[in-house]
């Protein structure tokens, strides 16, 4: 099966102590209104569309005025890039990953979701996609891939990092959260 072969899960990507600190910091950032509403679309034409996507986003950047944000950017980038290196060693015919293009924290509250979509495509420098699960004290919010019309669900385990190709063969979604708050970190590499 295509999904079983090319979707890789790396357990214990972030130590529990760091995971707990990151969630506390993300909650503080949410209280400080640092998150923004996720949009859909691309090429400068993105728009709010809660029927397709309902999520709050916080960007990580080395250019942030928050040294804590910069710290998390460096730590998480290292984790994502090391996993990408391992991924390309498993699949030597895939080209080597050069850089992490984007890194965001995602916060899904009750009814938060993202319908089926792909991460790569025209105008996006995305070869490999990744999601780091931070918590599982919520209901719903499962990461699913479309396997010929059947949801192929990835188990939600805190500190597990999931990697897959960003191309059209890997449409995926986040099912609606029915209870609690779902936190994750997403990144794209090329």
N, C-alpha and C positions, 0 to 999 in steps of 0.2 A: 504494500500500500504506500502510495506516494507520501502521505502525511507521516506515517510511522518512520519513514526513512529520513525525511528532510527537516522535520520539526524536532529539535533537540532541547531537552530540559536539563539544566545544570542545577543540582540541588546545593543548598547552603552557599549561595553566591555572596551573601552579606552576613557577617556575624550577627547573632541575636542582639547583642548590646548596641551595635550600630543601627540595626533595624529599628529597635525601640526608640533610639535617639532621633532617627530620621522621621518617624511617625509623629513624635512629639513636636519636632520643629515644623513639620508640614501642618499640623493642627494650629500651631501659633501663626504660621503664614496665612492660613485660612481666616483666622480671627482678625488678622491685620489687613484683610481684603487684598492679599497679594495674588490670589488666583483670578483667572479670567475665564469667561465662557468659551468652550470649544466651538469652533466653526467647522463647516464642511466646504469642500471645493478647493480650488487651487488656482495657480497662475494669477494671483491678485484678485480673484473673484470669489473669495470665501465669504460665507454668510452664515448667520445663526440659523439653524434648522433643527429644533428639538425633536422633530419626528425622526430624523436620521441620527442625531447625536446629541446627547445631553451629558455633559461632563464639564468639570472645572479643571483648568490647566495652570501649572506654575512652571516657568522656564528656568532651566539651570544654565548658567553662563559664567565664563571666566571674566566677563566684563561687568558682572553685577556689582552694585555698590555694597552688597551684603557679603562680607567675608565668609559667612556661614554658607551662603549659596555657592560661592566659589569653591569652598572646601568640599561640599557634597558633589559639585560638578566634577572635580578632580578624582575623588574616590570612586564615584559611580562610573565615570568614563573609563577608568582603569579596569574595573570589573567587567564592563561591557566589552571593551577591546580585547581583554584576555580571553573571554569566552568566544569572541569572534575569531580569534587566532586559532583556538582549539577547533572550532567549527570548520574552518578552512583546512585544517590538518586532517580532519575526518573526511572531508570532501576535497581532495587535492585538485580536482578539476575545476573547482570554483576559484576565482581569482582572489588574491590576498586582499584583506580589508585594509584600507589606507587610513581612514579617519571616521570619527563619530560626527555625523552631520547635525544631529539635534538630540537633545535630552530634556525630557519633561516629566514632571510629576502629574499624575491624573487622580482626580478625586470624584468618585461617583457616589452621589447620595441616592436615596430611595427614588426609583423610576429612572435613574441614570442608566444610559445604555449607549451603544454605537452599533448601527445596523451593518450588515455585510459590506465590506469595502476591501480594497487592496492598498498597500502603502506605496508601492512604486508606480512608475508611469511617467508620461511626458512631463517634463518640468521638475521632476523630483530626482535628486541624486540619492537614491535608496536602493541598495543591493541586498542588505540584510536587515531584518527587523528584530526587535527584542523587547520583551516585557519582563520586568522584575516584579513579582508579587510581594507586597509588603505585609499584608494581613489576610486573615480569613474569618474574622469575627463579624461577618455579614452574610446575608442570604441572597442568592441570585448572583448576577455579575460574572457568570462563567465566560471564559475565553473559549470560543468555538470556531472551528474551521469548517468550511462547506465541503463535505466529501460526497459529491454527486447528490446533493439535496438532503443529505443527512448530516446533522451536527456532530462533528468530531470534537469532543470536549477535552480540554486540558485541565487536569486536576489543579486546584488552587492550593498551593502550599507556600506559606511565607518563606521568603528568601530563595525561592526557585526562580531561575532566569530561563526564559523560553526564547529560542532563536529560530528563525525560519527565513526563507527567501522572500523578498518584498514584492515579487512579481505577481502577475495575473493568475498564476496557478494556486495562490494561497489566499483566497478571500476569507476573511475572518470577521467576527463580531464579538461584542460584549453584550451578553443578555442583560435585561433590566435587573437592577438591584431591587430586591423586595424588602429588605430590612438592613439597617446599619449603613456604614460608609466603607466603600472599597477604595483602597489606595494602591497605586502601582507606579512604577517608573517605566517610561517607554523611551526607546532610542532607535535611531536609524543610522546605518553605516554604509560606507561605499569604499 
